[in-house]
Each structure stands twice: as structure tokens, then as C-alpha cells.
Amino acid sequence: MRPNVEPRIFNRMATTVARLAEQALKLSGESRAQLADLLVESLDASDLGRVEQLWVSEARRRRDQIRSGQVKPILGEEALRKARNALKE
């Protein structure tokens, strides 16, 4: 939902978010995972819509599976390769 702010202020916020994202993507995989964990934990579910609440719940579930060793993470490139191969079959 777009905040009720002047367009130039909104554009500045979007630019700041884009710059933050650019910097975050330069981090190592482990650092990006830690940052993602911090961001997910910072979300207040009561402020989110139903769909967003479900995504937060799913992100936390997956995080917990990785932490417990129940699931072993793979690189994004490998996941995409597997997905493309599955679609070819």
C-alpha cells in the first residue's frame, strides 16, 4: 500500500530502498540470509494483510527448517537449474 506522502518524498524513499537493495545484494550469501532473517523478524504481523502474514509465516517456517537441519539450502543458481530441467521433462 502506498503511503500518503508527497510524490517527491515517495520517490526519495523508493530510491533509498533501491540503494539499500543494491548494497544488500553485494553481501555474501550468509550475510544476506542474516539480513533477511532480521527483516522478517522485524515485521509486525498485525500491521500486515492476510497474504503478507502468510508469506511471513512461510519465511519463518523455512528459516526454522534450515536452522534445525531438516532442510539443506542450495544456491539460487542450482535451484533455477533444477526448476528449468523439471519444466523440460
PyMOL Python script that loads the backbone (N, CA, C, O; Angstrom):
from pymol import cmd

cmd.read_pdbstr("""\
ATOM      1  N   MET A   1       0.842  -1.175   0.000  1.00  0.00           N
ATOM      2  CA  MET A   1       0.000   0.000   0.000  1.00  0.00           C
ATOM      3  C   MET A   1       0.890   1.242   0.000  1.00  0.00           C
ATOM      4  O   MET A   1       1.840   1.328   0.778  1.00  0.00           O
ATOM      5  N   ARG A   2       0.591   2.179  -0.849  1.00  0.00           N
ATOM      6  CA  ARG A   2       1.416   3.378  -0.980  1.00  0.00           C
ATOM      7  C   ARG A   2       1.122   4.345   0.161  1.00  0.00           C
ATOM      8  O   ARG A   2      -0.034   4.687   0.410  1.00  0.00           O
ATOM      9  N   PRO A   3       2.171   4.786   0.854  1.00  0.00           N
ATOM     10  CA  PRO A   3       1.954   5.727   1.943  1.00  0.00           C
ATOM     11  C   PRO A   3       1.374   7.040   1.434  1.00  0.00           C
ATOM     12  O   PRO A   3       1.562   7.391   0.270  1.00  0.00           O
ATOM     13  N   ASN A   4       0.677   7.760   2.289  1.00  0.00           N
ATOM     14  CA  ASN A   4       0.093   9.040   1.934  1.00  0.00           C
ATOM     15  C   ASN A   4       1.139  10.135   2.140  1.00  0.00           C
ATOM     16  O   ASN A   4       1.148  10.815   3.166  1.00  0.00           O
ATOM     17  N   VAL A   5       2.015  10.295   1.157  1.00  0.00           N
ATOM     18  CA  VAL A   5       3.076  11.295   1.218  1.00  0.00           C
ATOM     19  C   VAL A   5       3.173  11.990  -0.128  1.00  0.00           C
ATOM     20  O   VAL A   5       2.649  11.506  -1.131  1.00  0.00           O
ATOM     21  N   GLU A   6       3.849  13.126  -0.138  1.00  0.00           N
ATOM     22  CA  GLU A   6       4.054  13.839  -1.396  1.00  0.00           C
ATOM     23  C   GLU A   6       4.845  12.959  -2.349  1.00  0.00           C
ATOM     24  O   GLU A   6       5.697  12.187  -1.909  1.00  0.00           O
ATOM     25  N   PRO A   7       4.576  13.063  -3.667  1.00  0.00           N
ATOM     26  CA  PRO A   7       5.291  12.218  -4.648  1.00  0.00           C
ATOM     27  C   PRO A   7       6.799  12.305  -4.552  1.00  0.00           C
ATOM     28  O   PRO A   7       7.474  11.281  -4.655  1.00  0.00           O
ATOM     29  N   ARG A   8       7.357  13.505  -4.358  1.00  0.00           N
ATOM     30  CA  ARG A   8       8.826  13.607  -4.328  1.00  0.00           C
ATOM     31  C   ARG A   8       9.394  12.896  -3.106  1.00  0.00           C
ATOM     32  O   ARG A   8      10.487  12.333  -3.175  1.00  0.00           O
ATOM     33  N   ILE A   9       8.668  12.914  -1.988  1.00  0.00           N
ATOM     34  CA  ILE A   9       9.128  12.191  -0.800  1.00  0.00           C
ATOM     35  C   ILE A   9       9.047  10.693  -1.053  1.00  0.00           C
ATOM     36  O   ILE A   9       9.955   9.947  -0.684  1.00  0.00           O
ATOM     37  N   PHE A  10       7.957  10.252  -1.683  1.00  0.00           N
ATOM     38  CA  PHE A  10       7.816   8.826  -2.008  1.00  0.00           C
ATOM     39  C   PHE A  10       8.932   8.388  -2.940  1.00  0.00           C
ATOM     40  O   PHE A  10       9.498   7.309  -2.764  1.00  0.00           O
ATOM     41  N   ASN A  11       9.258   9.214  -3.936  1.00  0.00           N
ATOM     42  CA  ASN A  11      10.336   8.871  -4.869  1.00  0.00           C
ATOM     43  C   ASN A  11      11.667   8.763  -4.147  1.00  0.00           C
ATOM     44  O   ASN A  11      12.471   7.885  -4.462  1.00  0.00           O
ATOM     45  N   ARG A  12      11.915   9.646  -3.177  1.00  0.00           N
ATOM     46  CA  ARG A  12      13.151   9.570  -2.404  1.00  0.00           C
ATOM     47  C   ARG A  12      13.200   8.283  -1.598  1.00  0.00           C
ATOM     48  O   ARG A  12      14.252   7.653  -1.494  1.00  0.00           O
ATOM     49  N   MET A  13      12.060   7.887  -1.022  1.00  0.00           N
ATOM     50  CA  MET A  13      12.024   6.643  -0.253  1.00  0.00           C
ATOM     51  C   MET A  13      12.284   5.453  -1.164  1.00  0.00           C
ATOM     52  O   MET A  13      13.013   4.534  -0.789  1.00  0.00           O
ATOM     53  N   ALA A  14      11.696   5.461  -2.359  1.00  0.00           N
ATOM     54  CA  ALA A  14      11.906   4.362  -3.306  1.00  0.00           C
ATOM     55  C   ALA A  14      13.368   4.290  -3.714  1.00  0.00           C
ATOM     56  O   ALA A  14      13.928   3.201  -3.842  1.00  0.00           O
ATOM     57  N   THR A  15      13.985   5.441  -3.918  1.00  0.00           N
ATOM     58  CA  THR A  15      15.404   5.475  -4.273  1.00  0.00           C
ATOM     59  C   THR A  15      16.245   4.924  -3.137  1.00  0.00           C
ATOM     60  O   THR A  15      17.190   4.173  -3.375  1.00  0.00           O
ATOM     61  N   THR A  16      15.917   5.283  -1.911  1.00  0.00           N
ATOM     62  CA  THR A  16      16.654   4.784  -0.756  1.00  0.00           C
ATOM     63  C   THR A  16      16.523   3.270  -0.664  1.00  0.00           C
ATOM     64  O   THR A  16      17.509   2.574  -0.417  1.00  0.00           O
ATOM     65  N   VAL A  17      15.321   2.759  -0.859  1.00  0.00           N
ATOM     66  CA  VAL A  17      15.104   1.307  -0.816  1.00  0.00           C
ATOM     67  C   VAL A  17      15.898   0.631  -1.933  1.00  0.00           C
ATOM     68  O   VAL A  17      16.508  -0.416  -1.716  1.00  0.00           O
ATOM     69  N   ALA A  18      15.892   1.222  -3.113  1.00  0.00           N
ATOM     70  CA  ALA A  18      16.649   0.645  -4.229  1.00  0.00           C
ATOM     71  C   ALA A  18      18.139   0.622  -3.916  1.00  0.00           C
ATOM     72  O   ALA A  18      18.826  -0.353  -4.222  1.00  0.00           O
ATOM     73  N   ARG A  19      18.639   1.697  -3.306  1.00  0.00           N
ATOM     74  CA  ARG A  19      20.065   1.733  -2.945  1.00  0.00           C
ATOM     75  C   ARG A  19      20.380   0.697  -1.873  1.00  0.00           C
ATOM     76  O   ARG A  19      21.411   0.026  -1.932  1.00  0.00           O
ATOM     77  N   LEU A  20      19.498   0.572  -0.904  1.00  0.00           N
ATOM     78  CA  LEU A  20      19.703  -0.438   0.138  1.00  0.00           C
ATOM     79  C   LEU A  20      19.715  -1.842  -0.460  1.00  0.00           C
ATOM     80  O   LEU A  20      20.554  -2.669  -0.106  1.00  0.00           O
ATOM     81  N   ALA A  21      18.782  -2.100  -1.364  1.00  0.00           N
ATOM     82  CA  ALA A  21      18.721  -3.410  -2.003  1.00  0.00           C
ATOM     83  C   ALA A  21      19.987  -3.685  -2.798  1.00  0.00           C
ATOM     84  O   ALA A  21      20.523  -4.793  -2.758  1.00  0.00           O
ATOM     85  N   GLU A  22      20.463  -2.681  -3.516  1.00  0.00           N
ATOM     86  CA  GLU A  22      21.694  -2.831  -4.294  1.00  0.00           C
ATOM     87  C   GLU A  22      22.865  -3.187  -3.389  1.00  0.00           C
ATOM     88  O   GLU A  22      23.667  -4.062  -3.715  1.00  0.00           O
ATOM     89  N   GLN A  23      22.960  -2.506  -2.252  1.00  0.00           N
ATOM     90  CA  GLN A  23      24.041  -2.784  -1.307  1.00  0.00           C
ATOM     91  C   GLN A  23      23.877  -4.167  -0.692  1.00  0.00           C
ATOM     92  O   GLN A  23      24.852  -4.901  -0.530  1.00  0.00           O
ATOM     93  N   ALA A  24      22.646  -4.520  -0.350  1.00  0.00           N
ATOM     94  CA  ALA A  24      22.398  -5.824   0.268  1.00  0.00           C
ATOM     95  C   ALA A  24      22.779  -6.961  -0.673  1.00  0.00           C
ATOM     96  O   ALA A  24      23.302  -7.985  -0.232  1.00  0.00           O
ATOM     97  N   LEU A  25      22.522  -6.789  -1.956  1.00  0.00           N
ATOM     98  CA  LEU A  25      22.832  -7.844  -2.922  1.00  0.00           C
ATOM     99  C   LEU A  25      24.329  -8.046  -3.109  1.00  0.00           C
ATOM    100  O   LEU A  25      24.750  -9.059  -3.668  1.00  0.00           O
ATOM    101  N   LYS A  26      25.127  -7.108  -2.655  1.00  0.00           N
ATOM    102  CA  LYS A  26      26.588  -7.234  -2.739  1.00  0.00           C
ATOM    103  C   LYS A  26      27.148  -8.035  -1.557  1.00  0.00           C
ATOM    104  O   LYS A  26      28.319  -8.415  -1.561  1.00  0.00           O
ATOM    105  N   LEU A  27      26.309  -8.290  -0.549  1.00  0.00           N
ATOM    106  CA  LEU A  27      26.758  -9.046   0.628  1.00  0.00           C
ATOM    107  C   LEU A  27      26.939 -10.519   0.280  1.00  0.00           C
ATOM    108  O   LEU A  27      26.419 -11.003  -0.725  1.00  0.00           O
ATOM    109  N   SER A  28      27.675 -11.213   1.117  1.00  0.00           N
ATOM    110  CA  SER A  28      27.829 -12.660   0.929  1.00  0.00           C
ATOM    111  C   SER A  28      26.475 -13.329   1.161  1.00  0.00           C
ATOM    112  O   SER A  28      25.570 -12.729   1.741  1.00  0.00           O
ATOM    113  N   GLY A  29      26.346 -14.552   0.712  1.00  0.00           N
ATOM    114  CA  GLY A  29      25.099 -15.286   0.892  1.00  0.00           C
ATOM    115  C   GLY A  29      24.703 -15.394   2.356  1.00  0.00           C
ATOM    116  O   GLY A  29      23.533 -15.238   2.704  1.00  0.00           O
ATOM    117  N   GLU A  30      25.677 -15.659   3.207  1.00  0.00           N
ATOM    118  CA  GLU A  30      25.391 -15.786   4.635  1.00  0.00           C
ATOM    119  C   GLU A  30      24.919 -14.457   5.220  1.00  0.00           C
ATOM    120  O   GLU A  30      23.985 -14.423   6.021  1.00  0.00           O
ATOM    121  N   SER A  31      25.561 -13.373   4.822  1.00  0.00           N
ATOM    122  CA  SER A  31      25.160 -12.055   5.319  1.00  0.00           C
ATOM    123  C   SER A  31      23.770 -11.681   4.820  1.00  0.00           C
ATOM    124  O   SER A  31      22.981 -11.101   5.567  1.00  0.00           O
ATOM    125  N   ARG A  32      23.460 -12.006   3.560  1.00  0.00           N
ATOM    126  CA  ARG A  32      22.116 -11.728   3.034  1.00  0.00           C
ATOM    127  C   ARG A  32      21.071 -12.527   3.796  1.00  0.00           C
ATOM    128  O   ARG A  32      19.983 -12.023   4.073  1.00  0.00           O
ATOM    129  N   ALA A  33      21.393 -13.769   4.136  1.00  0.00           N
ATOM    130  CA  ALA A  33      20.460 -14.600   4.899  1.00  0.00           C
ATOM    131  C   ALA A  33      20.228 -14.009   6.285  1.00  0.00           C
ATOM    132  O   ALA A  33      19.099 -13.996   6.774  1.00  0.00           O
ATOM    133  N   GLN A  34      21.283 -13.525   6.913  1.00  0.00           N
ATOM    134  CA  GLN A  34      21.136 -12.896   8.226  1.00  0.00           C
ATOM    135  C   GLN A  34      20.283 -11.637   8.131  1.00  0.00           C
ATOM    136  O   GLN A  34      19.431 -11.391   8.985  1.00  0.00           O
ATOM    137  N   LEU A  35      20.512 -10.848   7.097  1.00  0.00           N
ATOM    138  CA  LEU A  35      19.726  -9.632   6.902  1.00  0.00           C
ATOM    139  C   LEU A  35      18.261  -9.979   6.659  1.00  0.00           C
ATOM    140  O   LEU A  35      17.367  -9.350   7.224  1.00  0.00           O
ATOM    141  N   ALA A  36      18.021 -10.973   5.824  1.00  0.00           N
ATOM    142  CA  ALA A  36      16.642 -11.394   5.560  1.00  0.00           C
ATOM    143  C   ALA A  36      15.966 -11.847   6.845  1.00  0.00           C
ATOM    144  O   ALA A  36      14.799 -11.539   7.087  1.00  0.00           O
ATOM    145  N   ASP A  37      16.701 -12.574   7.658  1.00  0.00           N
ATOM    146  CA  ASP A  37      16.173 -13.038   8.939  1.00  0.00           C
ATOM    147  C   ASP A  37      15.790 -11.854   9.828  1.00  0.00           C
ATOM    148  O   ASP A  37      14.719 -11.844  10.434  1.00  0.00           O
ATOM    149  N   LEU A  38      16.671 -10.860   9.898  1.00  0.00           N
ATOM    150  CA  LEU A  38      16.384  -9.663  10.698  1.00  0.00           C
ATOM    151  C   LEU A  38      15.160  -8.919  10.182  1.00  0.00           C
ATOM    152  O   LEU A  38      14.333  -8.454  10.967  1.00  0.00           O
ATOM    153  N   LEU A  39      15.044  -8.807   8.862  1.00  0.00           N
ATOM    154  CA  LEU A  39      13.907  -8.096   8.283  1.00  0.00           C
ATOM    155  C   LEU A  39      12.596  -8.837   8.530  1.00  0.00           C
ATOM    156  O   LEU A  39      11.585  -8.217   8.860  1.00  0.00           O
ATOM    157  N   VAL A  40      12.610 -10.155   8.372  1.00  0.00           N
ATOM    158  CA  VAL A  40      11.395 -10.939   8.626  1.00  0.00           C
ATOM    159  C   VAL A  40      10.982 -10.818  10.080  1.00  0.00           C
ATOM    160  O   VAL A  40       9.801 -10.649  10.384  1.00  0.00           O
ATOM    161  N   GLU A  41      11.952 -10.905  10.977  1.00  0.00           N
ATOM    162  CA  GLU A  41      11.642 -10.808  12.406  1.00  0.00           C
ATOM    163  C   GLU A  41      11.114  -9.427  12.788  1.00  0.00           C
ATOM    164  O   GLU A  41      10.385  -9.295  13.770  1.00  0.00           O
ATOM    165  N   SER A  42      11.474  -8.404  12.025  1.00  0.00           N
ATOM    166  CA  SER A  42      11.044  -7.046  12.362  1.00  0.00           C
ATOM    167  C   SER A  42       9.605  -6.762  11.956  1.00  0.00           C
ATOM    168  O   SER A  42       9.025  -5.769  12.396  1.00  0.00           O
ATOM    169  N   LEU A  43       9.024  -7.614  11.126  1.00  0.00           N
ATOM    170  CA  LEU A  43       7.659  -7.385  10.659  1.00  0.00           C
ATOM    171  C   LEU A  43       6.659  -7.632  11.775  1.00  0.00           C
ATOM    172  O   LEU A  43       6.737  -8.638  12.480  1.00  0.00           O
ATOM    173  N   ASP A  44       5.740  -6.729  11.927  1.00  0.00           N
ATOM    174  CA  ASP A  44       4.675  -6.865  12.908  1.00  0.00           C
ATOM    175  C   ASP A  44       3.464  -7.406  12.161  1.00  0.00           C
ATOM    176  O   ASP A  44       2.850  -6.690  11.370  1.00  0.00           O
ATOM    177  N   ALA A  45       3.122  -8.649  12.405  1.00  0.00           N
ATOM    178  CA  ALA A  45       2.053  -9.318  11.667  1.00  0.00           C
ATOM    179  C   ALA A  45       0.725  -8.578  11.764  1.00  0.00           C
ATOM    180  O   ALA A  45      -0.082  -8.649  10.837  1.00  0.00           O
ATOM    181  N   SER A  46       0.481  -7.882  12.846  1.00  0.00           N
ATOM    182  CA  SER A  46      -0.793  -7.174  12.997  1.00  0.00           C
ATOM    183  C   SER A  46      -0.927  -6.014  12.016  1.00  0.00           C
ATOM    184  O   SER A  46      -2.039  -5.555  11.752  1.00  0.00           O
ATOM    185  N   ASP A  47       0.186  -5.536  11.475  1.00  0.00           N
ATOM    186  CA  ASP A  47       0.162  -4.437  10.514  1.00  0.00           C
ATOM    187  C   ASP A  47       0.068  -4.932   9.069  1.00  0.00           C
ATOM    188  O   ASP A  47      -0.037  -4.129   8.142  1.00  0.00           O
ATOM    189  N   LEU A  48       0.105  -6.220   8.884  1.00  0.00           N
ATOM    190  CA  LEU A  48       0.129  -6.781   7.543  1.00  0.00           C
ATOM    191  C   LEU A  48      -1.237  -7.329   7.146  1.00  0.00           C
ATOM    192  O   LEU A  48      -2.053  -7.684   7.997  1.00  0.00           O
ATOM    193  N   GLY A  49      -1.468  -7.389   5.838  1.00  0.00           N
ATOM    194  CA  GLY A  49      -2.662  -8.032   5.322  1.00  0.00           C
ATOM    195  C   GLY A  49      -2.519  -9.542   5.422  1.00  0.00           C
ATOM    196  O   GLY A  49      -1.452 -10.051   5.764  1.00  0.00           O
ATOM    197  N   ARG A  50      -3.581 -10.245   5.127  1.00  0.00           N
ATOM    198  CA  ARG A  50      -3.593 -11.714   5.253  1.00  0.00           C
ATOM    199  C   ARG A  50      -2.519 -12.382   4.389  1.00  0.00           C
ATOM    200  O   ARG A  50      -1.827 -13.286   4.858  1.00  0.00           O
ATOM    201  N   VAL A  51      -2.375 -11.954   3.152  1.00  0.00           N
ATOM    202  CA  VAL A  51      -1.385 -12.569   2.259  1.00  0.00           C
ATOM    203  C   VAL A  51       0.024 -12.341   2.791  1.00  0.00           C
ATOM    204  O   VAL A  51       0.844 -13.260   2.803  1.00  0.00           O
ATOM    205  N   GLU A  52       0.305 -11.118   3.229  1.00  0.00           N
ATOM    206  CA  GLU A  52       1.615 -10.816   3.771  1.00  0.00           C
ATOM    207  C   GLU A  52       1.893 -11.623   5.031  1.00  0.00           C
ATOM    208  O   GLU A  52       3.019 -12.073   5.245  1.00  0.00           O
ATOM    209  N   GLN A  53       0.873 -11.809   5.867  1.00  0.00           N
ATOM    210  CA  GLN A  53       1.034 -12.621   7.075  1.00  0.00           C
ATOM    211  C   GLN A  53       1.403 -14.059   6.709  1.00  0.00           C
ATOM    212  O   GLN A  53       2.244 -14.677   7.361  1.00  0.00           O
ATOM    213  N   LEU A  54       0.772 -14.579   5.671  1.00  0.00           N
ATOM    214  CA  LEU A  54       1.082 -15.943   5.233  1.00  0.00           C
ATOM    215  C   LEU A  54       2.513 -16.048   4.717  1.00  0.00           C
ATOM    216  O   LEU A  54       3.187 -17.045   4.975  1.00  0.00           O
ATOM    217  N   TRP A  55       2.988 -15.029   3.988  1.00  0.00           N
ATOM    218  CA  TRP A  55       4.360 -15.043   3.487  1.00  0.00           C
ATOM    219  C   TRP A  55       5.363 -14.975   4.630  1.00  0.00           C
ATOM    220  O   TRP A  55       6.386 -15.659   4.599  1.00  0.00           O
ATOM    221  N   VAL A  56       5.080 -14.155   5.639  1.00  0.00           N
ATOM    222  CA  VAL A  56       5.967 -14.072   6.803  1.00  0.00           C
ATOM    223  C   VAL A  56       6.010 -15.415   7.509  1.00  0.00           C
ATOM    224  O   VAL A  56       7.077 -15.883   7.906  1.00  0.00           O
ATOM    225  N   SER A  57       4.847 -16.034   7.666  1.00  0.00           N
ATOM    226  CA  SER A  57       4.782 -17.342   8.306  1.00  0.00           C
ATOM    227  C   SER A  57       5.591 -18.376   7.520  1.00  0.00           C
ATOM    228  O   SER A  57       6.317 -19.180   8.105  1.00  0.00           O
ATOM    229  N   GLU A  58       5.462 -18.349   6.202  1.00  0.00           N
ATOM    230  CA  GLU A  58       6.208 -19.285   5.351  1.00  0.00           C
ATOM    231  C   GLU A  58       7.703 -19.036   5.433  1.00  0.00           C
ATOM    232  O   GLU A  58       8.484 -19.985   5.495  1.00  0.00           O
ATOM    233  N   ALA A  59       8.117 -17.766   5.435  1.00  0.00           N
ATOM    234  CA  ALA A  59       9.538 -17.439   5.544  1.00  0.00           C
ATOM    235  C   ALA A  59      10.104 -17.943   6.866  1.00  0.00           C
ATOM    236  O   ALA A  59      11.203 -18.497   6.902  1.00  0.00           O
ATOM    237  N   ARG A  60       9.370 -17.757   7.935  1.00  0.00           N
ATOM    238  CA  ARG A  60       9.829 -18.227   9.244  1.00  0.00           C
ATOM    239  C   ARG A  60       9.896 -19.750   9.293  1.00  0.00           C
ATOM    240  O   ARG A  60      10.830 -20.319   9.858  1.00  0.00           O
ATOM    241  N   ARG A  61       8.891 -20.413   8.693  1.00  0.00           N
ATOM    242  CA  ARG A  61       8.890 -21.883   8.669  1.00  0.00           C
ATOM    243  C   ARG A  61      10.119 -22.407   7.940  1.00  0.00           C
ATOM    244  O   ARG A  61      10.787 -23.324   8.417  1.00  0.00           O
ATOM    245  N   ARG A  62      10.416 -21.821   6.782  1.00  0.00           N
ATOM    246  CA  ARG A  62      11.579 -22.252   6.003  1.00  0.00           C
ATOM    247  C   ARG A  62      12.874 -21.969   6.744  1.00  0.00           C
ATOM    248  O   ARG A  62      13.786 -22.796   6.752  1.00  0.00           O
ATOM    249  N   ARG A  63      12.954 -20.784   7.376  1.00  0.00           N
ATOM    250  CA  ARG A  63      14.136 -20.444   8.169  1.00  0.00           C
ATOM    251  C   ARG A  63      14.355 -21.472   9.269  1.00  0.00           C
ATOM    252  O   ARG A  63      15.477 -21.933   9.480  1.00  0.00           O
ATOM    253  N   ASP A  64      13.286 -21.830   9.971  1.00  0.00           N
ATOM    254  CA  ASP A  64      13.393 -22.791  11.060  1.00  0.00           C
ATOM    255  C   ASP A  64      13.812 -24.175  10.562  1.00  0.00           C
ATOM    256  O   ASP A  64      14.559 -24.880  11.240  1.00  0.00           O
ATOM    257  N   GLN A  65      13.329 -24.566   9.374  1.00  0.00           N
ATOM    258  CA  GLN A  65      13.731 -25.849   8.799  1.00  0.00           C
ATOM    259  C   GLN A  65      15.224 -25.872   8.503  1.00  0.00           C
ATOM    260  O   GLN A  65      15.888 -26.885   8.722  1.00  0.00           O
ATOM    261  N   ILE A  66      15.745 -24.773   8.012  1.00  0.00           N
ATOM    262  CA  ILE A  66      17.177 -24.687   7.711  1.00  0.00           C
ATOM    263  C   ILE A  66      17.979 -24.704   9.000  1.00  0.00           C
ATOM    264  O   ILE A  66      18.976 -25.419   9.106  1.00  0.00           O
ATOM    265  N   ARG A  67      17.549 -23.919   9.979  1.00  0.00           N
ATOM    266  CA  ARG A  67      18.267 -23.862  11.259  1.00  0.00           C
ATOM    267  C   ARG A  67      18.313 -25.218  11.947  1.00  0.00           C
ATOM    268  O   ARG A  67      19.321 -25.571  12.560  1.00  0.00           O
ATOM    269  N   SER A  68      17.225 -25.980  11.850  1.00  0.00           N
ATOM    270  CA  SER A  68      17.158 -27.276  12.524  1.00  0.00           C
ATOM    271  C   SER A  68      17.912 -28.367  11.765  1.00  0.00           C
ATOM    272  O   SER A  68      18.132 -29.458  12.292  1.00  0.00           O
ATOM    273  N   GLY A  69      18.305 -28.069  10.527  1.00  0.00           N
ATOM    274  CA  GLY A  69      18.993 -29.064   9.709  1.00  0.00           C
ATOM    275  C   GLY A  69      18.028 -29.971   8.963  1.00  0.00           C
ATOM    276  O   GLY A  69      18.455 -30.886   8.260  1.00  0.00           O
ATOM    277  N   GLN A  70      16.742 -29.729   9.108  1.00  0.00           N
ATOM    278  CA  GLN A  70      15.721 -30.527   8.423  1.00  0.00           C
ATOM    279  C   GLN A  70      15.817 -30.352   6.906  1.00  0.00           C
ATOM    280  O   GLN A  70      15.542 -31.278   6.142  1.00  0.00           O
ATOM    281  N   VAL A  71      16.210 -29.150   6.485  1.00  0.00           N
ATOM    282  CA  VAL A  71      16.346 -28.829   5.069  1.00  0.00           C
ATOM    283  C   VAL A  71      17.728 -28.238   4.851  1.00  0.00           C
ATOM    284  O   VAL A  71      18.202 -27.426   5.647  1.00  0.00           O
ATOM    285  N   LYS A  72      18.370 -28.652   3.767  1.00  0.00           N
ATOM    286  CA  LYS A  72      19.687 -28.108   3.426  1.00  0.00           C
ATOM    287  C   LYS A  72      19.506 -27.090   2.301  1.00  0.00           C
ATOM    288  O   LYS A  72      18.973 -27.432   1.245  1.00  0.00           O
ATOM    289  N   PRO A  73      19.939 -25.848   2.510  1.00  0.00           N
ATOM    290  CA  PRO A  73      19.769 -24.835   1.462  1.00  0.00           C
ATOM    291  C   PRO A  73      20.674 -25.115   0.275  1.00  0.00           C
ATOM    292  O   PRO A  73      21.739 -25.717   0.413  1.00  0.00           O
ATOM    293  N   ILE A  74      20.233 -24.670  -0.888  1.00  0.00           N
ATOM    294  CA  ILE A  74      21.062 -24.778  -2.095  1.00  0.00           C
ATOM    295  C   ILE A  74      21.173 -23.385  -2.702  1.00  0.00           C
ATOM    296  O   ILE A  74      20.375 -22.497  -2.401  1.00  0.00           O
ATOM    297  N   LEU A  75      22.167 -23.207  -3.556  1.00  0.00           N
ATOM    298  CA  LEU A  75      22.365 -21.925  -4.228  1.00  0.00           C
ATOM    299  C   LEU A  75      21.204 -21.646  -5.172  1.00  0.00           C
ATOM    300  O   LEU A  75      20.620 -22.567  -5.744  1.00  0.00           O
ATOM    301  N   GLY A  76      20.878 -20.376  -5.329  1.00  0.00           N
ATOM    302  CA  GLY A  76      19.793 -19.975  -6.212  1.00  0.00           C
ATOM    303  C   GLY A  76      19.988 -20.462  -7.634  1.00  0.00           C
ATOM    304  O   GLY A  76      19.032 -20.880  -8.288  1.00  0.00           O
ATOM    305  N   GLU A  77      21.227 -20.411  -8.119  1.00  0.00           N
ATOM    306  CA  GLU A  77      21.511 -20.864  -9.483  1.00  0.00           C
ATOM    307  C   GLU A  77      21.168 -22.343  -9.644  1.00  0.00           C
ATOM    308  O   GLU A  77      20.624 -22.756 -10.668  1.00  0.00           O
ATOM    309  N   GLU A  78      21.493 -23.138  -8.618  1.00  0.00           N
ATOM    310  CA  GLU A  78      21.194 -24.570  -8.676  1.00  0.00           C
ATOM    311  C   GLU A  78      19.689 -24.800  -8.646  1.00  0.00           C
ATOM    312  O   GLU A  78      19.175 -25.650  -9.372  1.00  0.00           O
ATOM    313  N   ALA A  79      18.986 -24.053  -7.817  1.00  0.00           N
ATOM    314  CA  ALA A  79      17.532 -24.186  -7.737  1.00  0.00           C
ATOM    315  C   ALA A  79      16.887 -23.848  -9.078  1.00  0.00           C
ATOM    316  O   ALA A  79      15.978 -24.546  -9.527  1.00  0.00           O
ATOM    317  N   LEU A  80      17.358 -22.779  -9.714  1.00  0.00           N
ATOM    318  CA  LEU A  80      16.812 -22.405 -11.025  1.00  0.00           C
ATOM    319  C   LEU A  80      17.109 -23.460 -12.076  1.00  0.00           C
ATOM    320  O   LEU A  80      16.259 -23.771 -12.910  1.00  0.00           O
ATOM    321  N   ARG A  81      18.321 -24.010 -12.037  1.00  0.00           N
ATOM    322  CA  ARG A  81      18.681 -25.062 -12.994  1.00  0.00           C
ATOM    323  C   ARG A  81      17.765 -26.270 -12.821  1.00  0.00           C
ATOM    324  O   ARG A  81      17.278 -26.832 -13.802  1.00  0.00           O
ATOM    325  N   LYS A  82      17.531 -26.668 -11.562  1.00  0.00           N
ATOM    326  CA  LYS A  82      16.637 -27.804 -11.295  1.00  0.00           C
ATOM    327  C   LYS A  82      15.221 -27.530 -11.751  1.00  0.00           C
ATOM    328  O   LYS A  82      14.556 -28.409 -12.298  1.00  0.00           O
ATOM    329  N   ALA A  83      14.755 -26.300 -11.525  1.00  0.00           N
ATOM    330  CA  ALA A  83      13.402 -25.933 -11.927  1.00  0.00           C
ATOM    331  C   ALA A  83      13.275 -25.959 -13.455  1.00  0.00           C
ATOM    332  O   ALA A  83      12.289 -26.462 -13.993  1.00  0.00           O
ATOM    333  N   ARG A  84      14.283 -25.411 -14.149  1.00  0.00           N
ATOM    334  CA  ARG A  84      14.248 -25.422 -15.616  1.00  0.00           C
ATOM    335  C   ARG A  84      14.273 -26.841 -16.157  1.00  0.00           C
ATOM    336  O   ARG A  84      13.553 -27.163 -17.102  1.00  0.00           O
ATOM    337  N   ASN A  85      15.098 -27.686 -15.561  1.00  0.00           N
ATOM    338  CA  ASN A  85      15.161 -29.086 -16.010  1.00  0.00           C
ATOM    339  C   ASN A  85      13.835 -29.797 -15.767  1.00  0.00           C
ATOM    340  O   ASN A  85      13.396 -30.590 -16.601  1.00  0.00           O
ATOM    341  N   ALA A  86      13.195 -29.524 -14.637  1.00  0.00           N
ATOM    342  CA  ALA A  86      11.908 -30.151 -14.327  1.00  0.00           C
ATOM    343  C   ALA A  86      10.842 -29.705 -15.329  1.00  0.00           C
ATOM    344  O   ALA A  86       9.978 -30.497 -15.705  1.00  0.00           O
ATOM    345  N   LEU A  87      10.897 -28.441 -15.765  1.00  0.00           N
ATOM    346  CA  LEU A  87       9.925 -27.943 -16.725  1.00  0.00           C
ATOM    347  C   LEU A  87      10.125 -28.552 -18.111  1.00  0.00           C
ATOM    348  O   LEU A  87       9.172 -28.671 -18.880  1.00  0.00           O
ATOM    349  N   LYS A  88      11.368 -28.940 -18.433  1.00  0.00           N
ATOM    350  CA  LYS A  88      11.657 -29.552 -19.727  1.00  0.00           C
ATOM    351  C   LYS A  88      11.111 -30.969 -19.812  1.00  0.00           C
ATOM    352  O   LYS A  88      10.806 -31.460 -20.899  1.00  0.00           O
ATOM    353  N   GLU A  89      10.987 -31.626 -18.658  1.00  0.00           N
ATOM    354  CA  GLU A  89      10.546 -33.034 -18.646  1.00  0.00           C
ATOM    355  C   GLU A  89       9.079 -33.182 -18.900  1.00  0.00           C
ATOM    356  O   GLU A  89       8.565 -34.301 -18.920  1.00  0.00           O
TER     357      GLU A  89
END
""", "prot")
cmd.dss("prot")
cmd.show_as("cartoon", "prot")
cmd.util.cbc("prot")
cmd.orient("prot")
